[in-house]
């Protein structure tokens, strides 16, 4: 009987223990809170979890936790996420900076001179809804999740996943567990005022942290037995740290989430709280340190994590996805929804997309940037679906057209030629047609000027443009530039104070040549006037007029510009070739006969490090045909952009110092980025300039003119603030150049 009772007790104990869950039956859930840049600490924790071999069964996230969680759930390891985030340019993502090359030439010229740009409708200035449209963030996540783009139910991902967003209109939490993974993660992470809201299923969604920054209850409801929680939220700070309006707003915003966490934190089985007190939501420049702090926080919980390691491997374990970088794709078809004002050819032209052909993902991404850079669209959401019975993808895109079509822009400038200037601009999209833009600059200051541009963008087809520009300035110049040597000697003048006025009107057609070159053909009218109060006219007491002529010409130009920055390029290539054939001039130019002026500029920028960049340039120009019209010859000296007519900058000499009807010039610059936005530059330029140097052979000789400059520049939101000390060995004298703001 004794043995029977013993056997019964052993059986009962065995039976009872067999009903307890085994280690390999435990469902592990991972909840990742929001916190902006502080959410990068999640990556450090994930690296430790992976190193221990823990198998997570479900991932839930909010805001930055949703972005990290979506990528982890799609198959990326902690180490892979570490590499991804350490190589992301967060400045470009937060500020929605698009590569300069993504903008069309007229868009680039129209945007690289304004310090302030604001929507202006119904005679009211409107502030944008957010700093960024989030397009760069969406492009990145779309590419990184392309390998799971066919999975629409997030529970079918390598690790099941959901995230939380906030419905702005109702204030309710929205659980996103189906649809477009990249779009859902972006919606959850749309930090208010930084990223604009995302529309999904007709709901306007923003950062999920507003209502539920730690979705532990929702994760438990998925049947999880053990919850690992990573909390990177802010705590309340004392009055000493509440020194600015943003800090006060963040504190107020944190009241709700911190109160909520007091209830949620105790529900977490393994609660990991990385030390992120010294960081804020936009401390993306500290990515390395934040990830390391996350790793250290996980190490502090190492014993608890090791206790979860399963003794048995599950019989049915999903095979780990091997993520192959997607270098190129074939797009077989394009379906566009939300298009009202723009033609399909316009959109294809901006995307530079030709169907049924392989395109590199880099080129596709650049095409998306081209479209968004027009500022005609608030968002361009897209997804790829594999084409049935055919290699490649079908592209499904949703456009959100910009409601604001009128913009007020402004800028300031000072230089040694045009002096002080205030720029006021009005830009109107849909001026006459759906795909056009009109822009008017009024420049007030020491020299009143204007610039009007109108462009009808027709994508792959010939686009149509109009330009009208008026410039003027006064300058004390060498008398020999306007008078013959004998006349200058007789009059006894070394310098003449002159006023130069130029009005140029152009009509042109433009198309893309080999996708990147802009080919333009057009006609031009130029009113060119040079007069002086220094020399009196023989016929009257008014100033002497050296030039007052209307010129009519036709022209062709070919332009390529892949510089990453107009003023401080670190990479890229530049080419601009132009040919004008002057056909007619008004009666003031009595000796006029037809002639042509050709010129070309080539540049190449490269860098060996983030600090040091080089820019090598060469240019040339010459006149063909009649040589008697000299007022349009090349003039040299000074520094800057957007100079009048055929003026060529040349360091070491003041503006309009010497002239010739042909030239060849080389220049080189070294730019040392001493720290962010601060540049030390060392430059040199060399040139041969005279009449007909290509006929006399003088172009192939030691340079007649040389100049060198040492400069310091600060790159600000109003444009570069620069000072340059230049020196010419031939003149044995120096010239200072100063510039404030973008050139216009």
GUZABA-620738 format. One line per 4 residues: number of its first residue (from 1); their letters; for each residue x, y, z of C-alpha. Coordinates in nm, 3 decimals. Layout:
N
NUM = a = X/Y/Z | ... $
***
This chain:
744
1 = xxxx = 0.000/0.000/0.000 | 0.288/0.231/0.085 | 0.437/0.185/-0.261 | 0.098/0.239/-0.425 $
5 = xxxx = 0.053/0.573/-0.247 | 0.404/0.675/-0.346 | 0.334/0.596/-0.712 | 0.006/0.791/-0.698 $
9 = xxxx = 0.184/1.097/-0.552 | 0.455/1.078/-0.821 | 0.186/1.054/-1.091 | -0.002/1.354/-0.948 $
13 = xxxx = 0.316/1.564/-0.934 | 0.411/1.462/-1.285 | 0.061/1.534/-1.413 | 0.058/1.875/-1.244 $
17 = xxxx = 0.398/1.973/-1.377 | 0.307/1.864/-1.728 | 0.026/2.121/-1.738 | 0.261/2.415/-1.665 $
21 = xxxx = 0.380/2.591/-1.980 | 0.716/2.484/-2.104 | 0.977/2.745/-2.188 | 0.922/2.694/-2.557 $
25 = xxxx = 0.548/2.758/-2.517 | 0.598/3.102/-2.362 | 0.490/3.380/-2.596 | 0.725/3.678/-2.575 $
29 = xxxx = 0.594/4.020/-2.671 | 0.811/4.326/-2.731 | 0.668/4.677/-2.682 | 0.868/4.979/-2.801 $
33 = xxxx = 0.768/5.326/-2.685 | 0.794/5.650/-2.877 | 1.051/5.918/-2.804 | 1.182/6.062/-3.131 $
37 = xxxx = 1.559/6.032/-3.158 | 1.570/5.869/-2.814 | 1.390/5.574/-2.974 | 1.718/5.479/-3.139 $
41 = xxxx = 1.801/5.324/-2.800 | 1.565/5.043/-2.903 | 1.831/4.930/-3.151 | 2.088/4.880/-2.876 $
45 = xxxx = 1.843/4.664/-2.678 | 1.757/4.458/-2.987 | 2.126/4.384/-3.041 | 2.143/4.222/-2.696 $
49 = xxxx = 1.816/4.033/-2.745 | 1.950/3.889/-3.071 | 2.284/3.800/-2.917 | 2.101/3.592/-2.654 $
53 = xxxx = 1.901/3.407/-2.917 | 1.565/3.516/-2.777 | 1.275/3.461/-3.018 | 1.022/3.744/-3.005 $
57 = xxxx = 0.668/3.638/-3.096 | 0.504/3.979/-3.140 | 0.622/4.340/-3.172 | 0.419/4.650/-3.090 $
61 = xxxx = 0.542/5.004/-3.125 | 0.450/5.370/-3.124 | 0.621/5.658/-3.303 | 0.996/5.587/-3.330 $
65 = xxxx = 0.920/5.254/-3.166 | 0.688/5.178/-3.459 | 0.958/5.258/-3.714 | 1.224/5.047/-3.541 $
69 = xxxx = 0.966/4.777/-3.467 | 0.840/4.759/-3.826 | 1.192/4.703/-3.956 | 1.271/4.444/-3.686 $
73 = xxxx = 0.945/4.262/-3.756 | 1.021/4.259/-4.130 | 1.338/4.058/-4.072 | 1.621/4.298/-3.990 $
77 = xxxx = 1.848/4.207/-3.702 | 1.959/4.448/-3.432 | 2.306/4.467/-3.590 | 2.157/4.546/-3.931 $
81 = xxxx = 1.942/4.821/-3.782 | 2.252/4.960/-3.611 | 2.424/4.992/-3.951 | 2.115/5.140/-4.116 $
85 = xxxx = 2.051/5.415/-3.862 | 2.417/5.510/-3.826 | 2.428/5.579/-4.200 | 2.101/5.773/-4.229 $
89 = xxxx = 2.125/6.147/-4.293 | 1.865/6.259/-4.040 | 1.902/6.626/-4.137 | 1.771/6.544/-4.483 $
93 = xxxx = 1.483/6.341/-4.340 | 1.371/6.593/-4.078 | 1.407/6.899/-4.301 | 1.272/6.720/-4.606 $
97 = xxxx = 1.586/6.825/-4.790 | 1.578/6.698/-5.145 | 1.894/6.659/-5.351 | 1.964/6.972/-5.551 $
101 = xxxx = 1.981/6.767/-5.869 | 1.618/6.658/-5.818 | 1.492/7.008/-5.895 | 1.438/7.123/-6.252 $
105 = xxxx = 1.662/7.410/-6.360 | 1.391/7.673/-6.341 | 1.281/7.540/-5.999 | 1.640/7.539/-5.878 $
109 = xxxx = 1.704/7.897/-5.990 | 1.369/8.003/-5.845 | 1.439/7.854/-5.503 | 1.809/7.921/-5.438 $
113 = xxxx = 1.766/8.285/-5.348 | 1.494/8.306/-5.084 | 1.534/8.304/-4.706 | 1.160/8.292/-4.633 $
117 = xxxx = 0.889/8.100/-4.823 | 0.527/8.108/-4.706 | 0.191/8.010/-4.856 | -0.014/8.320/-4.936 $
121 = xxxx = -0.380/8.266/-5.017 | -0.683/8.496/-4.980 | -0.442/8.777/-4.893 | -0.337/8.590/-4.580 $
125 = xxxx = -0.002/8.436/-4.496 | -0.042/8.074/-4.390 | 0.211/7.873/-4.197 | 0.285/7.518/-4.318 $
129 = xxxx = 0.129/7.231/-4.121 | 0.471/7.086/-4.044 | 0.840/7.131/-4.104 | 0.857/6.823/-4.329 $
133 = xxxx = 0.625/6.632/-4.559 | 0.796/6.312/-4.450 | 0.869/6.210/-4.809 | 1.234/6.128/-4.749 $
137 = xxxx = 1.138/5.914/-4.449 | 0.875/5.733/-4.654 | 1.118/5.673/-4.943 | 1.367/5.517/-4.703 $
141 = xxxx = 1.117/5.291/-4.527 | 0.956/5.190/-4.856 | 1.291/5.074/-4.987 | 1.384/4.895/-4.664 $
145 = xxxx = 1.053/4.705/-4.653 | 1.032/4.618/-5.023 | 1.108/4.251/-4.944 | 0.778/4.222/-4.751 $
149 = xxxx = 0.569/4.458/-4.963 | 0.331/4.177/-5.062 | 0.237/4.116/-4.698 | -0.068/4.326/-4.614 $
153 = xxxx = -0.161/4.156/-4.287 | 0.116/4.248/-4.042 | 0.048/3.931/-3.840 | 0.203/3.742/-4.135 $
157 = xxxx = 0.537/3.925/-4.116 | 0.843/3.727/-4.001 | 0.749/3.862/-3.656 | 0.384/3.970/-3.619 $
161 = xxxx = 0.352/4.345/-3.567 | 0.118/4.634/-3.505 | 0.162/5.004/-3.428 | -0.046/5.288/-3.287 $
165 = xxxx = -0.136/5.619/-3.451 | -0.368/5.904/-3.349 | -0.673/6.020/-3.544 | -0.640/6.400/-3.537 $
169 = xxxx = -1.009/6.460/-3.597 | -1.137/6.235/-3.316 | -0.840/6.216/-3.080 | -0.877/5.838/-3.072 $
173 = xxxx = -0.601/5.578/-3.092 | -0.590/5.378/-3.415 | -0.429/5.034/-3.428 | -0.253/4.976/-3.760 $
177 = xxxx = -0.206/4.606/-3.833 | -0.295/4.583/-4.202 | -0.206/4.766/-4.520 | 0.117/4.933/-4.628 $
181 = xxxx = 0.385/4.867/-4.366 | 0.600/5.170/-4.451 | 0.302/5.405/-4.460 | 0.170/5.274/-4.127 $
185 = xxxx = 0.506/5.319/-3.953 | 0.539/5.672/-4.092 | 0.187/5.759/-3.971 | 0.267/5.634/-3.621 $
189 = xxxx = 0.592/5.834/-3.619 | 0.454/6.161/-3.761 | 0.578/6.388/-3.482 | 0.341/6.689/-3.464 $
193 = xxxx = 0.487/7.008/-3.615 | 0.784/6.811/-3.755 | 0.606/6.570/-3.994 | 0.273/6.637/-4.159 $
197 = xxxx = -0.017/6.396/-4.090 | -0.065/6.085/-4.304 | -0.402/5.988/-4.450 | -0.485/5.615/-4.429 $
201 = xxxx = -0.835/5.479/-4.496 | -0.967/5.837/-4.498 | -0.833/5.897/-4.146 | -0.587/6.179/-4.083 $
205 = xxxx = -0.325/6.021/-3.861 | -0.037/6.158/-3.658 | 0.204/6.042/-3.386 | 0.055/5.759/-3.180 $
209 = xxxx = 0.241/5.884/-2.874 | -0.022/6.155/-2.835 | -0.274/5.900/-2.702 | -0.089/5.570/-2.644 $
213 = xxxx = 0.288/5.577/-2.628 | 0.326/5.229/-2.477 | 0.069/4.983/-2.617 | 0.126/4.705/-2.364 $
217 = xxxx = -0.242/4.623/-2.307 | -0.303/4.577/-2.678 | 0.003/4.351/-2.697 | -0.112/4.136/-2.403 $
221 = xxxx = -0.444/4.094/-2.582 | -0.254/3.918/-2.863 | -0.193/3.627/-2.620 | 0.155/3.719/-2.501 $
225 = xxxx = 0.272/3.558/-2.176 | 0.582/3.769/-2.113 | 0.630/4.133/-2.211 | 0.968/4.296/-2.267 $
229 = xxxx = 0.914/4.671/-2.265 | 1.158/4.943/-2.370 | 1.062/5.289/-2.243 | 1.243/5.593/-2.388 $
233 = xxxx = 0.989/5.857/-2.286 | 1.078/6.183/-2.117 | 1.036/6.233/-1.747 | 0.924/6.562/-1.596 $
237 = xxxx = 1.204/6.815/-1.546 | 1.246/7.090/-1.290 | 1.208/7.463/-1.350 | 1.578/7.519/-1.416 $
241 = xxxx = 1.549/7.316/-1.736 | 1.228/7.482/-1.853 | 1.413/7.773/-2.010 | 1.239/7.796/-2.348 $
245 = xxxx = 0.892/7.774/-2.501 | 0.958/7.436/-2.674 | 1.077/7.285/-2.345 | 0.763/7.408/-2.168 $
249 = xxxx = 0.543/7.262/-2.446 | 0.723/6.926/-2.428 | 0.672/6.922/-2.052 | 0.298/6.989/-2.087 $
253 = xxxx = 0.269/6.725/-2.360 | 0.438/6.471/-2.131 | 0.184/6.505/-1.849 | -0.052/6.250/-2.001 $
257 = xxxx = 0.207/5.996/-2.114 | 0.395/6.000/-1.783 | 0.073/5.956/-1.585 | -0.021/5.667/-1.814 $
261 = xxxx = 0.319/5.500/-1.769 | 0.271/5.485/-1.391 | -0.005/5.234/-1.462 | 0.159/5.052/-1.754 $
265 = xxxx = 0.515/5.007/-1.631 | 0.419/4.759/-1.353 | 0.247/4.541/-1.615 | 0.581/4.489/-1.790 $
269 = xxxx = 0.764/4.168/-1.701 | 1.107/4.294/-1.809 | 1.106/4.675/-1.801 | 1.406/4.836/-1.972 $
273 = xxxx = 1.459/5.210/-1.926 | 1.765/5.339/-2.120 | 1.936/5.651/-1.990 | 1.828/5.914/-2.244 $
277 = xxxx = 1.785/6.214/-2.013 | 2.053/6.419/-2.190 | 1.886/6.378/-2.531 | 1.570/6.519/-2.686 $
281 = xxxx = 1.335/6.411/-2.966 | 1.561/6.556/-3.238 | 1.904/6.450/-3.104 | 1.968/6.240/-3.414 $
285 = xxxx = 2.329/6.357/-3.433 | 2.390/6.150/-3.116 | 2.280/5.822/-3.278 | 2.593/5.629/-3.174 $
289 = xxxx = 2.568/5.727/-2.809 | 2.192/5.671/-2.790 | 2.222/5.318/-2.933 | 2.506/5.243/-2.692 $
293 = xxxx = 2.294/5.362/-2.396 | 2.018/5.127/-2.511 | 2.264/4.840/-2.525 | 2.387/4.916/-2.173 $
297 = xxxx = 2.030/4.927/-2.038 | 1.970/4.577/-2.181 | 2.294/4.449/-2.028 | 2.168/4.572/-1.690 $
301 = xxxx = 1.870/4.337/-1.735 | 2.082/4.050/-1.864 | 1.985/3.801/-1.592 | 1.613/3.855/-1.653 $
305 = xxxx = 1.659/3.819/-2.029 | 1.871/3.505/-1.993 | 1.597/3.349/-1.781 | 1.371/3.365/-2.086 $
309 = xxxx = 1.604/3.170/-2.309 | 1.413/2.861/-2.418 | 1.551/2.519/-2.345 | 1.388/2.373/-2.654 $
313 = xxxx = 1.364/2.509/-3.002 | 1.011/2.519/-3.132 | 0.924/2.261/-3.388 | 0.774/2.523/-3.619 $
317 = xxxx = 1.006/2.818/-3.641 | 0.966/3.058/-3.931 | 1.282/3.057/-4.142 | 1.482/3.377/-4.105 $
321 = xxxx = 1.450/3.604/-4.407 | 1.773/3.681/-4.584 | 1.728/4.041/-4.691 | 1.896/4.115/-5.022 $
325 = xxxx = 1.953/4.482/-5.105 | 1.727/4.575/-5.396 | 1.948/4.743/-5.653 | 1.703/4.763/-5.941 $
329 = xxxx = 1.343/4.690/-6.029 | 1.132/4.651/-6.341 | 0.816/4.865/-6.337 | 0.562/4.728/-6.581 $
333 = xxxx = 0.268/4.956/-6.514 | 0.178/5.272/-6.324 | -0.157/5.340/-6.164 | -0.206/5.693/-6.023 $
337 = xxxx = -0.490/5.804/-5.798 | -0.549/6.156/-5.667 | -0.435/6.319/-5.992 | -0.657/6.614/-6.084 $
341 = xxxx = -0.451/6.902/-6.220 | -0.151/6.728/-6.374 | -0.125/6.510/-6.681 | 0.007/6.156/-6.672 $
345 = xxxx = 0.293/6.256/-6.906 | 0.392/6.535/-6.664 | 0.418/6.286/-6.377 | 0.605/6.029/-6.587 $
349 = xxxx = 0.839/6.303/-6.705 | 0.919/6.410/-6.350 | 0.969/6.050/-6.242 | 1.184/5.995/-6.554 $
353 = xxxx = 1.004/5.665/-6.572 | 0.973/5.446/-6.880 | 0.757/5.140/-6.827 | 0.862/4.780/-6.891 $
357 = xxxx = 1.228/4.870/-6.843 | 1.466/4.800/-6.559 | 1.544/5.102/-6.345 | 1.786/5.122/-6.056 $
361 = xxxx = 1.623/5.188/-5.722 | 1.852/5.489/-5.690 | 1.715/5.636/-6.015 | 1.358/5.561/-5.909 $
365 = xxxx = 1.415/5.736/-5.578 | 1.563/6.034/-5.762 | 1.254/6.041/-5.984 | 1.029/6.057/-5.677 $
369 = xxxx = 1.242/6.344/-5.549 | 1.203/6.521/-5.885 | 0.825/6.501/-5.854 | 0.810/6.614/-5.492 $
373 = xxxx = 1.061/6.895/-5.554 | 0.807/7.072/-5.776 | 0.619/7.164/-5.456 | 0.297/7.080/-5.641 $
377 = xxxx = 0.231/6.781/-5.416 | 0.205/6.744/-5.040 | 0.264/6.371/-5.060 | 0.346/6.093/-5.304 $
381 = xxxx = 0.264/5.759/-5.143 | 0.334/5.445/-5.342 | 0.372/5.071/-5.319 | 0.492/4.792/-5.546 $
385 = xxxx = 0.296/4.479/-5.627 | 0.453/4.190/-5.813 | 0.320/4.157/-6.166 | 0.136/3.832/-6.225 $
389 = xxxx = 0.302/3.592/-6.469 | 0.573/3.845/-6.548 | 0.897/3.963/-6.393 | 0.879/4.298/-6.220 $
393 = xxxx = 0.631/4.514/-6.033 | 0.319/4.719/-6.086 | 0.348/5.059/-5.923 | 0.044/5.197/-5.743 $
397 = xxxx = 0.077/5.562/-5.643 | -0.145/5.807/-5.458 | -0.089/6.179/-5.507 | -0.196/6.453/-5.270 $
401 = xxxx = -0.190/6.777/-5.466 | -0.093/7.094/-5.282 | -0.390/7.318/-5.215 | -0.174/7.628/-5.179 $
405 = xxxx = -0.078/7.765/-5.519 | 0.032/8.116/-5.424 | 0.353/8.180/-5.230 | 0.518/8.488/-5.088 $
409 = xxxx = 0.897/8.473/-5.063 | 1.168/8.712/-4.948 | 1.545/8.743/-4.931 | 1.820/8.991/-4.850 $
413 = xxxx = 2.155/9.053/-5.012 | 2.461/9.274/-5.014 | 2.764/9.268/-5.243 | 3.023/9.514/-5.373 $
417 = xxxx = 2.852/9.561/-5.711 | 2.474/9.572/-5.664 | 2.507/9.692/-5.302 | 2.219/9.635/-5.057 $
421 = xxxx = 1.901/9.470/-5.179 | 1.570/9.341/-5.046 | 1.399/9.076/-5.257 | 1.022/9.026/-5.255 $
425 = xxxx = 0.881/8.746/-5.467 | 0.536/8.623/-5.561 | 0.515/8.273/-5.711 | 0.190/8.135/-5.855 $
429 = xxxx = 0.137/7.776/-5.960 | -0.151/7.709/-6.203 | -0.120/8.064/-6.331 | -0.277/7.993/-6.671 $
433 = xxxx = -0.253/7.616/-6.699 | -0.241/7.326/-6.454 | 0.128/7.256/-6.507 | 0.272/7.606/-6.519 $
437 = xxxx = 0.438/7.841/-6.272 | 0.485/8.220/-6.276 | 0.738/8.401/-6.059 | 0.804/8.773/-6.015 $
441 = xxxx = 1.102/8.913/-5.822 | 1.101/9.279/-5.720 | 1.442/9.386/-5.589 | 1.450/9.705/-5.385 $
445 = xxxx = 1.759/9.882/-5.260 | 2.052/10.073/-5.405 | 1.976/9.934/-5.751 | 1.612/9.856/-5.829 $
449 = xxxx = 1.577/9.543/-6.043 | 1.320/9.284/-6.141 | 1.307/8.930/-6.273 | 0.998/8.762/-6.419 $
453 = xxxx = 0.981/8.394/-6.519 | 0.700/8.185/-6.662 | 0.734/7.817/-6.738 | 0.494/7.555/-6.874 $
457 = xxxx = 0.635/7.218/-6.772 | 0.538/6.941/-7.014 | 0.751/6.658/-6.883 | 0.915/6.454/-7.159 $
461 = xxxx = 0.777/6.692/-7.422 | 0.904/7.039/-7.514 | 0.837/7.279/-7.227 | 0.778/7.649/-7.288 $
465 = xxxx = 0.940/7.936/-7.101 | 0.939/8.316/-7.084 | 1.191/8.534/-6.901 | 1.223/8.907/-6.852 $
469 = xxxx = 1.501/9.055/-6.642 | 1.613/9.411/-6.567 | 1.945/9.494/-6.403 | 2.129/9.816/-6.329 $
473 = xxxx = 2.422/9.944/-6.127 | 2.679/10.225/-6.117 | 3.048/10.155/-6.138 | 3.371/10.353/-6.167 $
477 = xxxx = 3.557/10.167/-6.442 | 3.872/10.194/-6.651 | 3.819/10.453/-6.926 | 3.994/10.232/-7.179 $
481 = xxxx = 3.709/9.981/-7.156 | 3.479/10.234/-7.326 | 3.716/10.464/-7.517 | 4.002/10.407/-7.756 $
485 = xxxx = 4.344/10.453/-7.600 | 4.398/10.779/-7.791 | 4.060/10.923/-7.689 | 4.118/10.835/-7.325 $
489 = xxxx = 4.458/11.009/-7.335 | 4.318/11.324/-7.499 | 4.033/11.354/-7.252 | 4.272/11.280/-6.965 $
493 = xxxx = 4.053/11.027/-6.785 | 4.168/10.716/-6.603 | 3.827/10.624/-6.461 | 3.472/10.688/-6.578 $
497 = xxxx = 3.168/10.661/-6.355 | 2.904/10.487/-6.564 | 2.553/10.356/-6.516 | 2.480/10.024/-6.684 $
501 = xxxx = 2.125/9.911/-6.756 | 2.021/9.585/-6.914 | 1.679/9.448/-6.994 | 1.669/9.099/-7.143 $
505 = xxxx = 1.354/8.924/-7.265 | 1.356/8.559/-7.376 | 1.114/8.309/-7.523 | 1.245/7.953/-7.530 $
509 = xxxx = 1.162/7.585/-7.561 | 1.330/7.335/-7.331 | 1.352/6.957/-7.317 | 1.555/6.697/-7.135 $
513 = xxxx = 1.840/6.547/-7.336 | 1.961/6.207/-7.216 | 1.749/6.265/-6.902 | 1.994/6.502/-6.729 $
517 = xxxx = 2.088/6.770/-6.984 | 1.850/7.062/-7.036 | 1.849/7.163/-7.403 | 1.702/7.508/-7.474 $
521 = xxxx = 1.631/7.689/-7.803 | 1.492/8.039/-7.813 | 1.483/8.401/-7.920 | 1.603/8.703/-7.724 $
525 = xxxx = 1.556/9.079/-7.716 | 1.812/9.283/-7.522 | 1.804/9.657/-7.442 | 2.160/9.749/-7.343 $
529 = xxxx = 2.244/10.100/-7.220 | 2.568/10.251/-7.088 | 2.583/10.620/-6.997 | 2.796/10.852/-6.787 $
533 = xxxx = 2.755/11.185/-6.614 | 3.133/11.223/-6.604 | 3.153/11.305/-6.975 | 2.898/11.553/-7.111 $
537 = xxxx = 2.736/11.510/-7.447 | 2.839/11.752/-7.723 | 2.477/11.808/-7.818 | 2.346/11.878/-7.466 $
541 = xxxx = 2.435/11.916/-7.102 | 2.314/11.562/-7.034 | 2.545/11.269/-6.975 | 2.726/11.096/-7.257 $
545 = xxxx = 2.568/10.778/-7.392 | 2.812/10.504/-7.488 | 2.551/10.244/-7.573 | 2.172/10.249/-7.617 $
549 = xxxx = 2.088/9.960/-7.845 | 1.819/9.697/-7.889 | 1.973/9.364/-7.992 | 1.777/9.071/-8.136 $
553 = xxxx = 1.922/8.722/-8.136 | 1.847/8.351/-8.138 | 2.021/8.115/-7.901 | 2.076/7.757/-7.799 $
557 = xxxx = 2.206/7.625/-7.470 | 2.288/7.292/-7.313 | 2.312/7.263/-6.935 | 2.397/6.994/-6.683 $
561 = xxxx = 2.425/7.064/-6.311 | 2.468/6.784/-6.058 | 2.644/6.992/-5.793 | 2.505/6.902/-5.451 $
565 = xxxx = 2.524/7.267/-5.343 | 2.539/7.587/-5.546 | 2.775/7.776/-5.316 | 2.974/7.501/-5.140 $
569 = xxxx = 2.971/7.194/-5.366 | 3.132/6.876/-5.240 | 3.047/6.654/-5.536 | 2.897/6.674/-5.881 $
573 = xxxx = 2.956/6.792/-6.233 | 2.861/7.116/-6.404 | 2.839/7.210/-6.771 | 2.678/7.512/-6.932 $
577 = xxxx = 2.724/7.583/-7.301 | 2.558/7.878/-7.475 | 2.558/8.012/-7.831 | 2.396/8.343/-7.934 $
581 = xxxx = 2.357/8.455/-8.294 | 2.289/8.831/-8.305 | 2.078/8.910/-8.611 | 1.976/9.273/-8.575 $
585 = xxxx = 2.048/9.589/-8.374 | 1.875/9.927/-8.351 | 2.012/10.236/-8.525 | 2.232/10.348/-8.235 $
589 = xxxx = 2.478/10.078/-8.334 | 2.542/10.210/-8.687 | 2.828/9.968/-8.758 | 2.634/9.655/-8.663 $
593 = xxxx = 2.685/9.341/-8.862 | 2.586/8.990/-8.763 | 2.805/8.808/-8.513 | 2.792/8.518/-8.269 $
597 = xxxx = 2.914/8.474/-7.914 | 2.984/8.126/-7.780 | 3.081/8.037/-7.425 | 3.103/7.730/-7.205 $
601 = xxxx = 3.171/7.654/-6.838 | 3.277/7.317/-6.697 | 3.319/7.226/-6.331 | 3.390/6.917/-6.125 $
605 = xxxx = 3.359/6.899/-5.746 | 3.485/6.614/-5.530 | 3.587/6.549/-5.171 | 3.811/6.313/-4.980 $
609 = xxxx = 3.637/6.356/-4.646 | 3.342/6.528/-4.483 | 3.565/6.827/-4.413 | 3.765/6.883/-4.731 $
613 = xxxx = 3.624/6.948/-5.080 | 3.778/7.056/-5.410 | 3.621/7.230/-5.708 | 3.800/7.250/-6.043 $
617 = xxxx = 3.655/7.473/-6.315 | 3.741/7.594/-6.661 | 3.558/7.823/-6.900 | 3.606/7.972/-7.242 $
621 = xxxx = 3.436/8.211/-7.480 | 3.488/8.367/-7.820 | 3.323/8.581/-8.084 | 3.260/8.479/-8.445 $
625 = xxxx = 3.180/8.713/-8.733 | 3.186/9.092/-8.711 | 3.405/9.229/-8.428 | 3.298/9.595/-8.433 $
629 = xxxx = 3.029/9.561/-8.161 | 3.241/9.560/-7.848 | 2.988/9.644/-7.578 | 2.888/9.277/-7.552 $
633 = xxxx = 3.244/9.148/-7.525 | 3.355/8.957/-7.217 | 3.442/9.163/-6.909 | 3.639/9.030/-6.611 $
637 = xxxx = 3.676/9.094/-6.242 | 3.490/9.059/-5.915 | 3.316/8.773/-5.749 | 2.962/8.633/-5.750 $
641 = xxxx = 2.674/8.492/-5.951 | 2.401/8.628/-6.177 | 2.631/8.896/-6.316 | 2.529/9.115/-6.607 $
645 = xxxx = 2.559/8.990/-6.968 | 2.900/8.838/-7.046 | 3.067/8.936/-6.720 | 3.305/8.669/-6.587 $
649 = xxxx = 3.407/8.664/-6.218 | 3.782/8.692/-6.164 | 3.943/8.708/-5.821 | 4.225/8.955/-5.768 $
653 = xxxx = 4.058/9.224/-5.981 | 3.768/9.458/-5.919 | 3.449/9.422/-6.126 | 3.480/9.520/-6.496 $
657 = xxxx = 3.858/9.555/-6.482 | 3.955/9.421/-6.825 | 3.787/9.297/-7.140 | 3.832/9.096/-7.460 $
661 = xxxx = 3.630/8.918/-7.725 | 3.782/8.579/-7.641 | 3.927/8.413/-7.336 | 4.019/8.091/-7.161 $
665 = xxxx = 4.010/8.063/-6.785 | 4.088/7.800/-6.522 | 4.015/7.808/-6.151 | 4.050/7.584/-5.849 $
669 = xxxx = 3.922/7.606/-5.495 | 3.972/7.418/-5.171 | 3.691/7.431/-4.916 | 3.763/7.324/-4.558 $
673 = xxxx = 3.447/7.281/-4.350 | 3.604/7.380/-4.021 | 3.279/7.298/-3.841 | 2.915/7.281/-3.939 $
677 = xxxx = 2.820/7.564/-4.180 | 3.160/7.736/-4.143 | 3.397/7.727/-4.439 | 3.754/7.837/-4.500 $
681 = xxxx = 3.826/7.865/-4.873 | 4.147/7.897/-5.071 | 4.103/7.985/-5.440 | 4.303/8.064/-5.748 $
685 = xxxx = 4.214/8.166/-6.106 | 4.422/8.210/-6.419 | 4.321/8.344/-6.761 | 4.432/8.459/-7.101 $
689 = xxxx = 4.206/8.736/-7.229 | 4.235/8.946/-7.544 | 4.085/8.991/-7.888 | 4.101/8.683/-8.112 $
693 = xxxx = 4.336/8.480/-7.889 | 4.234/8.156/-8.061 | 4.342/8.299/-8.396 | 4.673/8.441/-8.273 $
697 = xxxx = 4.755/8.135/-8.062 | 4.787/8.344/-7.747 | 4.544/8.116/-7.562 | 4.811/7.846/-7.544 $
701 = xxxx = 5.062/8.034/-7.328 | 5.130/8.129/-6.969 | 4.835/8.313/-6.817 | 4.830/8.692/-6.852 $
705 = xxxx = 4.599/8.742/-6.555 | 4.622/8.570/-6.218 | 4.436/8.607/-5.893 | 4.422/8.433/-5.555 $
709 = xxxx = 4.187/8.457/-5.259 | 4.153/8.345/-4.899 | 3.800/8.350/-4.765 | 3.578/8.270/-4.471 $
713 = xxxx = 3.208/8.193/-4.508 | 2.913/8.105/-4.287 | 2.628/7.921/-4.455 | 2.306/8.066/-4.306 $
717 = xxxx = 1.935/8.046/-4.383 | 1.955/8.380/-4.568 | 2.247/8.252/-4.775 | 2.625/8.262/-4.740 $
721 = xxxx = 2.791/8.540/-4.545 | 3.135/8.569/-4.701 | 3.449/8.772/-4.688 | 3.733/8.720/-4.939 $
725 = xxxx = 4.078/8.874/-4.943 | 4.209/8.852/-5.301 | 4.543/8.947/-5.453 | 4.672/8.992/-5.807 $
729 = xxxx = 5.050/8.946/-5.866 | 5.041/9.157/-6.187 | 4.876/9.453/-6.016 | 5.060/9.398/-5.689 $
733 = xxxx = 4.751/9.503/-5.501 | 4.464/9.341/-5.316 | 4.085/9.359/-5.339 | 3.835/9.267/-5.067 $
737 = xxxx = 3.499/9.113/-5.156 | 3.201/9.090/-4.922 | 2.871/8.913/-4.971 | 2.565/8.862/-4.752 $
741 = xxxx = 2.284/8.632/-4.861 | 2.189/8.445/-5.175 | 2.274/8.606/-5.510 | 1.980/8.729/-5.715 $
***
